[in-house]
Amino acid sequence: MAQSKDDSGAVDGAGSILSTVAGPAEPPRPSRLGPPNPIAGQLLEKVTSDEQLAAAIPFNETKPLEYGDAALTPHAGETRPPSSNFATASTSTETVASPKAGAGLPDIGANPLDGPLDRVRVDDSGRELSTNQGVKVADNQDSLKIGLRGPTALEDFILREKITHFDHERIPERVVHARGSAAHGYFESYADHSAITRASLFGAAGKRTPVFVRFSTVAGERGSADTVRDVRGFAVKFYTDEGNWDLVGNNIPVFFIQDAMKFPDLIHSVKPEPHHGMPQAASAHDTFWDFASLSPEITHMLLWHTSDRAIPRSYRMMQGFGVHTFRLVNAQGASLFCKFHWTPAAGTHSLVWDEAARLAGADPDFHRRDLWEAIEAGQFPEWELGVQTFTAEQAAQFPFDILDPTKIVPEEMAPVQPIGRLVLDRNPDNFFAETEQVAFCVAHVVPGIDFSDDPLLQGRIHSYIDTQISRLGGANFHEIPINSPVARIHNNQRDGMHRQSINRGRVSYEPNSLAGGCPFQAGARGYVSYPEPVAASKVRGKPELFADHYSQARLFWKSQTAVEQNHIIAAFRFELTRVQTPAIRRRMVAGLVNVDQRLATGVADGLGMAVPPALPLATDLPIHDYPASPSLSLFSRPGTTGIKALRVALLVAPGVDEGQVRQLYAALLDGGAVPRLVGERIGKLPGSDLDVEISFETGPSMLWDGAIVPDRADDYAGLAAADTPHSDTPGGTPLNRDLAAQEFLRLQYRHDKPLLAIGSGAQLLYAAGIPQDLPDGEPDPGIIIAERGDDGPALTLFEAALADHRVYARETDPPRV
């Protein structure tokens, strides 16, 4: 048996403290939660002091004072002092300090809102003019124009902010990405990258910038489930010393449409159909696929959407992308085009569809809970930020237009260069005040970050800020604490709904003399837009390269493994099966013919229809033949974190080998996993000191990354008749005859999870009908059966399979089990 650092029972119940659902009936007090970790130590202190504080009030002693004559005399409520300040904290990470979150030393019993008004008084003396995001304003006299006599640019976010704020100063008053989860953290630059951008957060090796990151689904309402098939938002707010920068991206690097003009149509089509309000948070219905089949530019995105990218295992295990082409500008005014990439240290891993659908019912908060629990336990999620950079001259040689948001820049054409890392190390104190009220806006950029002419990006520059004004009650949403920058704000914007600042003096305009000219424009120290030369007529339309709708969809398809391709076919089959109108199905499959014949045939076969002729192309240009790009497969990024924060179920019942269970539990905990004892009911196992932490009912199979069936104790080992597969003789452990336990293992197998059975524990695998071989006859590396005494090497094999997440080689359609 692999020895843990502590086999004394000091870790009993640790998995329950690392989790947010259920726990033993009589919770034991573990002395540690795995490897040394200061945050985990604080979590242990928090949970212990929480229990002590609650137990100190066993009943409401003052309840009788509410009745009869006693009620005539007001009485004070009963209180108990906590043994630790963590007992009343929102999160075990509250001591994590940053320039945005604070010093990490909560002022117990204080409310800063009841202090003197000096805390919100603002004075502009000696300060440069800034935007509401703390970005210094270079020129407050003129809007950004295309030439001195040309039209004003829609991207002039400084003008838009100033005018929009003024427009809402006397007027009172999220459709997408409504459901989200978020956390605080920091971004750390690997080096001085000032050669490519003047943005200060990239200006020195080791420089840290506080961030707040929100992950979300797109289509569903706030109460919808986490695991639906959907794009995931990946939005990062950098609180830089030059103002706030919001990199508002997704976990998929391309988008459904090419121009912001079509965004309302896209969202209207995917939302619940307006005549009956169904389905919720789903694209599998007629209106979406009607729109999609008539908009062939969507095809590339649909391949990503039907891939496993749309059902991630965890927010911690998905990539993020800026989607659009941006500009980086250095202090000398030189510019490069740029694409932003986030790569998770935990690797890119996904759910399987049957599992995702079941999870929506078993735990609609699966992704939210996973993120919270990992941070709360000190297993801080981490991503690497990389950039693809290229010049305008290089871009002109690409076989696609870099302004087309339905296209990627293949890494073979522009390698991703790592420039920093993102770490999330603090959970929010209050979901509404932080996660719900955070306002991300594509228009929020800092010096050194600029826009391209991507027509979808240009529309987002307006749409986000307009949405926040409506959602958060007015133009002062930047004053909500989670949105305020750490850079100073000084300008002449006044009044409006929910104004917090109390501006000193009588001047609210510029130029002025009564305030000594302050706040004054910053000149070259402020935000200066890249002076891109433009000479063209006003037109509505798209460049011809935008008309290539299928070449990159074909690139994505042929870059996937056979497993991933099968999942894409199955996802199209599921989605289009739910479409009622056959003509929409035919039209959609006709588009897929232009991508790949096997794809189209597989989908058509699943729908019981013939493959239709290919849809006509929108251009005479040939479909470009890209070589396969291995980086587009999820399998190309297995990650470096191993089994950390992965959940393991140990199935227990009366007669289980208690010592073996404790050794397995402790060894998994020391490896960074989250083990828990799962059984029929929580509480003490008869004849044992083990506590069942969660039941099959509240902890079903979908919640776990792998499962272990331990051996029976010695005094249960004589029931030889039950030790043969498929025996009808009574005997063996009760789990052998527990249909809930059998179904638990069948779903683990069906969802490609690793399974370990030791000694007589193998009888439960036999009872559940779990094959030990793959469909091709080779041994299944995820089914590990060990004899008593061989559990140490078996656990090593199990942990290796757990780190790989799944054994996709066992998949069949339909499933064998």
GIRAGI-V90022 format. One record per helix or strand. SS is the DSSP state (@ for helix, = for strand). FROM is the first residue (numbers start at 1). TO is the last residue. Records with the same first field share a line. If there is no record, write none. Layout:
BEGIN
SS: FROM-TO / FROM-TO
END
This chain:
BEGIN
@: 14-17 / 38-55 / 63-66 / 68-72 / 85-88 / 112-114 / 117-120 / 157-167 / 200-202 / 260-270 / 286-293 / 296-305 / 308-310 / 315-317 / 353-362 / 366-376 / 392-395 / 431-436 / 455-471 / 477-479 / 523-525 / 544-547 / 551-558 / 562-577 / 582-593 / 597-606 / 630-632 / 634-636 / 658-670 / 701-703 / 714-716 / 720-723 / 734-737 / 739-750 / 759-768 / 791-803 / 808-810
=: 98-98 / 102-102 / 121-122 / 128-128 / 130-130 / 136-137 / 145-145 / 152-152 / 180-189 / 208-217 / 232-240 / 243-250 / 273-273 / 278-278 / 312-312 / 320-321 / 326-329 / 335-344 / 350-350 / 382-390 / 417-427 / 449-451 / 502-503 / 520-520 / 527-527 / 647-651 / 656-656 / 674-679 / 683-684 / 691-692 / 694-695 / 706-709 / 712-712 / 754-758 / 773-773 / 779-779 / 783-786
END
